[in-house]
Amino acid sequence: MGKTNLLDAIYYLSFCKSHVYASEGAPVHHREDLMVLQGLYDFDGRTEDIFCSIRRGHRKQFKRNQKTYDKLSEHIGLLPLVMVSPDDSELIRGGSDERRKLLDMIISQYDKSYLHALIQYNKALMQRNLLLREQQTDRSLFEVLEMQMGAYGKIIYEKRECLAETLTPFFNEYYQIICQSSETVELKYISQLRDEKLEDMLAARREREYIVGHTLAGIHKDDLEMTLDNRLIRHTGSQGQNKTYLIALKLAQFMFLATQGNTKPILLLDDIFDKLDAERVEQIIQLVSSERFGQIFLTDTNRKYLDRILSAMDREYTLFKVEQGEILPMTKEP
């Protein structure tokens, strides 16, 4: 019907990209040439007017209070946001790139120097991969890029490792509250840079990399190990445990980001209560309805179930329904 698209629009205004679509042009309807998003944000009396337009075949444009950004990276962090959705299962089941994206998204919202290092590292990585594919043999070209990758990679490695350590106590707190258990959860950052300098690794692997055509070492190969009672959750977790694990992780992300700035993140909860027992749902509702959380957008397909959830939340709320992409106000149940 389009309820996930609504949440994706809010997500887009925070991150300048879609949570749902990988392709830049995908959010534009196939019968249209232009997509426009606009959001008006109220920060205790201070407003921010955010505008985005995407014209098919053109570079997307972002404006803050009618002023165009020179770089989209300047916008990241202005509107902190955490989204919990069924797609989060890929953090457990998917490849290491999904878990690195999570770390990058969290840190980039409060640390501009990290985002700059990440952008510069990826540029140097792309240039180095191009040299490998072209079978370039000029050592000086490689050495310049490898020096850049080493410097920026060290910044990224240290900040990612610090985040994993800092996030774990928040993570444990929320997991144990939701489950009402003493099981422990942990995030451990796995990196090649722990034991060796990146420049040395790159130089040593260069001959082999000519054969495969891409860079085999670096922070773009790192991973985030997710464990439950010291065992990898992807090997031992049930469907319910996995879902609880991911929700607790995202709530920990929310609380951590809330400590990093003056603005509480927006929380988007998309169809998260499916396959959770009533006790866990109740604990989650009690958590997010506390004063520690700010504005929440929650979607569900079951009206009666949603009414029970909302009645348990001692907060003001407004109901909407989505029919064929149209968002309509609803009346509350008496």
C-alpha positions in Angstrom: 0.0 0.0 0.0 2.9 2.3 0.6 3.4 2.6 4.4 7.0 1.5 4.1 7.5 4.1 1.4 6.3 6.7 3.9 9.0 5.7 6.4 11.5 5.5 3.6 10.7 9.2 2.7 11.5 10.2 6.3 14.7 8.1 6.1 15.7 9.7 2.8 15.4 13.2 4.3 18.0 12.2 7.0 20.5 10.2 4.9 20.1 11.5 1.3 19.4 8.0 0.2 16.7 5.3 0.3 16.6 2.5 2.9 14.6 0.4 0.4 16.1 1.0 -3.0 19.8 0.6 -3.8 19.6 2.4 -7.2 19.6 6.3 -7.0 16.8 6.6 -9.5 14.6 3.8 -8.1 12.4 6.0 -5.8 11.1 7.9 -8.9 7.9 6.4 -10.1 8.3 4.6 -13.4 5.8 6.9 -15.1 7.3 10.1 -13.8 10.5 12.1 -14.5 10.7 13.8 -11.1 10.4 13.0 -7.4 10.2 15.6 -4.6 10.4 15.2 -0.9 10.0 18.0 1.7 10.0 17.8 5.5 9.5 20.6 8.0 11.2 19.8 11.3 10.5 21.5 14.7 13.4 21.5 17.2 11.8 23.2 20.3 10.7 26.2 18.3 13.6 26.2 15.7 12.5 24.9 12.3 14.4 23.2 9.5 12.9 23.0 6.1 14.5 20.2 4.1 13.8 19.7 0.4 15.0 17.0 -2.0 14.4 16.6 -5.7 15.5 13.8 -8.0 15.1 14.3 -11.7 15.6 11.1 -13.8 19.1 11.3 -15.3 20.2 14.2 -13.1 22.1 14.6 -9.9 19.8 14.8 -6.9 19.5 18.1 -5.1 19.2 18.7 -1.4 18.3 22.1 0.2 18.3 23.2 3.8 16.1 26.3 4.4 16.1 27.0 0.7 20.0 26.8 0.5 21.5 24.1 -1.7 24.2 21.9 -0.1 27.5 22.0 -1.9 28.1 18.4 -0.7 25.4 15.9 0.5 27.8 14.8 3.2 27.2 18.2 4.9 23.6 17.2 5.6 24.4 13.9 7.4 23.8 14.2 11.1 21.5 17.1 11.0 18.4 14.9 11.4 19.5 11.8 13.4 17.4 8.8 12.8 17.2 5.1 13.6 15.1 2.7 11.6 14.0 -0.8 12.6 12.6 -3.0 9.8 12.3 -6.6 8.6 15.3 -5.9 6.3 17.5 -5.8 9.4 17.7 -9.6 9.3 20.5 -9.1 6.7 22.7 -7.8 9.5 22.8 -11.3 10.8 22.3 -13.4 7.7 24.1 -11.2 5.2 27.7 -10.4 4.4 30.1 -8.3 6.3 29.4 -5.3 4.1 25.9 -5.0 5.8 27.5 -4.8 9.2 30.1 -2.3 8.1 27.3 -0.1 6.7 25.6 -0.1 10.1 28.8 1.1 11.8 29.4 3.7 9.2 25.8 5.0 9.4 25.9 5.3 13.2 29.3 7.1 13.4 28.7 9.4 10.4 25.7 10.9 12.2 27.8 12.4 14.9 31.4 12.5 13.6 32.1 14.6 10.5 35.8 13.6 10.6 34.8 10.0 10.3 32.6 10.6 7.3 35.4 12.6 5.6 37.9 9.7 6.2 35.4 7.2 4.9 34.8 9.1 1.7 38.5 9.7 1.1 39.4 6.1 1.8 36.8 4.8 -0.7 38.1 7.2 -3.3 41.7 6.0 -2.9 40.4 2.4 -2.9 38.6 2.9 -6.2 41.7 4.5 -7.8 43.9 1.7 -6.6 41.5 -1.0 -7.9 41.5 0.8 -11.3 45.3 0.7 -11.3 45.2 -3.0 -10.6 42.7 -3.7 -13.4 44.8 -1.7 -15.8 47.9 -3.6 -14.8 49.7 -0.4 -13.9 53.3 -1.0 -12.7 54.3 2.4 -11.5 55.1 1.8 -7.8 54.9 5.5 -6.9 51.3 5.7 -7.9 50.5 2.7 -5.6 52.5 4.1 -2.8 50.7 7.4 -2.7 47.3 5.7 -2.7 48.4 3.2 -0.1 49.7 6.0 2.2 46.3 7.7 1.9 44.4 4.4 2.6 46.6 3.7 5.6 46.1 7.1 7.2 42.3 7.2 6.6 41.9 3.5 7.3 43.5 3.9 10.8 41.0 6.6 11.7 38.1 4.4 10.5 39.4 1.3 12.3 39.9 3.1 15.6 36.4 4.8 15.6 34.6 1.6 14.5 36.3 -0.4 17.3 35.5 2.2 19.8 31.8 2.3 18.8 31.5 -1.5 19.1 32.9 -1.4 22.6 30.8 1.6 23.6 27.6 0.2 22.1 27.8 -3.2 23.9 26.6 -2.1 27.4 23.6 -0.3 25.9 22.9 -3.4 23.8 23.0 -5.7 26.8 20.7 -3.5 28.8 18.0 -3.5 26.1 18.3 -7.1 25.2 18.0 -8.3 28.8 15.0 -6.0 29.4 13.1 -7.2 26.3 13.9 -10.9 27.0 13.7 -10.7 30.8 16.8 -12.9 30.8 20.5 -12.9 31.8 21.8 -13.8 28.3 24.6 -11.6 27.3 25.2 -10.0 23.9 28.4 -8.6 22.5 29.7 -6.7 19.4 33.3 -7.4 18.5 35.0 -5.5 15.6 37.2 -7.8 13.6 39.9 -6.1 11.6 43.1 -6.9 9.8 44.5 -3.6 11.1 44.6 -5.0 14.6 47.9 -6.8 14.0 49.5 -5.0 11.0 49.8 -1.6 9.3 47.6 -1.3 6.2 50.4 0.1 4.0 52.5 -3.1 4.7 49.6 -5.4 3.9 48.8 -3.6 0.7 52.5 -3.7 -0.5 52.8 -7.4 0.3 49.7 -8.4 -1.6 50.1 -6.2 -4.6 51.4 -9.0 -7.0 48.6 -11.3 -6.1 46.1 -8.4 -6.5 47.1 -7.9 -10.1 45.6 -11.4 -10.8 42.3 -10.8 -9.0 42.0 -7.1 -10.1 41.0 -5.7 -6.7 42.4 -4.8 -3.3 42.4 -7.7 -0.8 43.3 -5.9 2.4 41.8 -3.0 4.2 39.0 -1.7 6.4 36.6 -2.6 3.6 37.2 -6.2 4.5 36.5 -5.9 8.2 33.5 -7.4 10.0 31.4 -7.0 13.1 31.0 -10.2 15.1 27.6 -10.5 16.8 27.4 -13.0 19.6 24.8 -14.2 22.1 26.3 -15.9 25.2 29.7 -16.0 23.4 28.3 -17.8 20.3 27.7 -16.3 16.9 24.0 -15.4 16.7 23.9 -16.3 13.0 24.7 -19.9 13.9 22.6 -20.4 17.0 19.8 -17.9 17.1 16.2 -18.8 16.7 13.9 -16.6 14.6 12.6 -14.9 17.8 16.1 -14.5 19.3 17.4 -13.0 16.1 14.5 -10.5 15.9 14.9 -9.5 19.6 18.7 -9.2 19.1 18.3 -6.8 16.2 15.6 -4.7 17.9 17.7 -4.4 21.0 20.7 -3.4 18.9 18.7 -0.7 17.1 17.4 0.7 20.5 21.0 0.7 21.8 22.0 2.6 18.6 19.2 5.1 19.4 20.2 5.7 23.0 23.9 6.0 22.0 23.1 8.6 19.4 20.9 10.5 21.8 24.0 10.9 24.1 26.1 12.4 21.2 24.0 15.5 20.5 21.3 17.8 21.6 18.6 16.2 19.5 16.9 12.8 20.0 16.8 10.7 16.9 13.6 10.0 15.1 12.7 6.3 15.6 11.0 4.4 12.7 9.5 1.0 13.6 8.3 -0.8 10.4 6.3 -4.1 11.1 8.6 -5.1 13.9 6.2 -7.0 16.1 5.6 -10.0 13.9 7.0 -13.3 15.3 7.5 -11.8 18.8 5.6 -13.2 21.8 3.3 -10.9 23.8 5.8 -10.5 26.7 8.5 -9.2 24.4 6.2 -6.8 22.6 5.1 -5.4 25.9 8.7 -4.8 27.0 9.5 -3.1 23.7 6.4 -0.8 24.0 7.3 0.1 27.6 10.8 1.0 26.5 10.0 3.2 23.5 7.1 5.0 25.3 9.5 6.2 28.0 10.7 9.8 28.1 14.1 8.6 26.9 12.6 8.4 23.4 11.3 11.2 21.1 9.1 11.1 18.0 8.3 7.6 16.8 6.7 6.4 13.5 5.2 2.9 13.9 3.6 0.8 11.2 1.6 -2.4 11.4 -1.0 -4.2 9.2 -3.3 -5.4 12.1 -5.5 -2.6 13.3 -6.7 -4.4 16.5 -3.2 -5.4 17.4 -2.0 -1.9 16.8 -4.7 -0.4 19.0 -3.7 -2.7 21.8 -0.1 -1.6 21.4 -0.9 2.1 21.4 -3.3 1.9 24.3 -0.4 0.6 26.4 1.7 3.6 25.5 1.1 6.6 27.7 1.8 9.1 25.0 0.0 11.2 22.5 -0.4 9.6 19.1 -2.1 10.2 15.7 -3.3 7.4 13.5 -3.1 7.2 9.7 -4.0 4.6 7.1 -2.3 4.1 3.8 -4.5 3.0 0.8 -3.0 2.7 -2.6 -0.2 5.2 -1.7 -2.6 7.8 -0.2 -2.2 8.7 3.5 -5.5 9.3 5.3 -6.1 10.3 8.9 -8.0 7.8 11.1 -10.1 8.1 14.3 -8.9 6.6 17.5 -10.7 3.7 19.0 -12.9 4.8 22.0 
